[in-house]
Amino acid sequence: MRTASVERNTKETRIAATVDIDGRGVYDVSTGIGFLDHMLEQLSRHSLMDLTVKAEGDLHIDFHHTTEDSGYTVGEAVSKALGDRKGIQRYGHAYIPMDEALTRVAIDLSNRPALVWKVNFTRPKLGDFDTELFKEWFAAFAQSAGATLHVENLYGENNHHIAETCFKGLARALKVATAVDERQSDAVPSTKGVLGGSM
């Protein structure tokens, strides 16, 4: 079973996350931020990864710490659940349309964290949520998941649609990259024999 639970407690946030990579897309998410909950639910549903996230944060200040730290926590849980990453496909990508918007997401579960973010929003907020925080969530996720992650919105007008295609794109790319290839189930998908860093 590729499952893991992680807790992250700081002076700013208290977050617990559990993932089951081989789940059915069942979620139980409560961060105190409605739009972030909606996006994490999309991540679970479209990756088929079961996801539980419970967060308490300093929302009286703003949404930054809770958003970023939830990215760190979910990413760490994914990394922990993957273990030594033997047998995984490693790479995944997805093109996700939503009405007028189209976003491309590509991921390499390389254990070398990096984010390329080419997403522009035309509004500073979606409801009460600062659109600049989407990048912070993806950067935190990539860092703690050990993922090289490229997210590019190719076009779109509706900011809600653009944000949602980013999370759904990550979900579908993760679903592919975390899948086990039975032909190499006992091997790390790298000629180095290990993922991460330089050898």
Secondary structure as GFF3:
##gff-version 3
##sequence-region A 1 199
A	DSSP	beta_strand	3	9	.	.	.	ID=ss1
A	DSSP	beta_strand	13	20	.	.	.	ID=ss2
A	DSSP	beta_strand	27	30	.	.	.	ID=ss3
A	DSSP	alpha_helix	34	47	.	.	.	ID=ss4
A	DSSP	beta_strand	50	57	.	.	.	ID=ss5
A	DSSP	alpha_helix	64	82	.	.	.	ID=ss6
A	DSSP	beta_strand	91	98	.	.	.	ID=ss7
A	DSSP	beta_strand	101	108	.	.	.	ID=ss8
A	DSSP	beta_strand	114	118	.	.	.	ID=ss9
A	DSSP	beta_strand	125	126	.	.	.	ID=ss10
A	DSSP	beta_strand	129	130	.	.	.	ID=ss11
A	DSSP	alpha_helix	133	145	.	.	.	ID=ss12
A	DSSP	beta_strand	148	155	.	.	.	ID=ss13
A	DSSP	alpha_helix	159	177	.	.	.	ID=ss14
A	DSSP	three_ten_helix	182	184	.	.	.	ID=ss15
###
